[in-house]
Amino acid sequence: MITFNNDDNGYLNWIRNNHNGYVINYAHSPLAEILSLHRAGCSTISIKKKQTTWTANGHIKTCANDREELVKWTKERFGHGPIPCGICKP
């Protein structure tokens, strides 16, 4: 598991190299109650979307190849699990 905060290049490299991975997208506290779970290739969190920043301006990405590891991590850290993306359906 790896977290990207103000590291767009690192994040974009990770999703390119981990096509079968998963990403939790969330904002800095106190907005961390909104946790979204995505597949690494989801168009809403990948280079397919025209966006200039990915891990800046208050957004953080925590990534792993094991979906259950991420779900467990969010429950331990934030007290609840993530909301699955309605587009990529992880």
C-alpha angles and dihedrals in degrees: 000000000000134000125214118202117165089349108110095160092052091047095048091048090050095053091046091053098040106050092162094047132107134234133205110207116199144147130247114273135308087037093052092108088088106074119170123195117210140170110251092248096049110138092225094062104027141075089275087079116072101239132138100211133031107172101026135077093052100314125120130187123205112190138190140157091231114074094197091052090058094046091050091047093052092049092050095044102037104020095245141055128258128267111247115237112256092216105050095025098210 
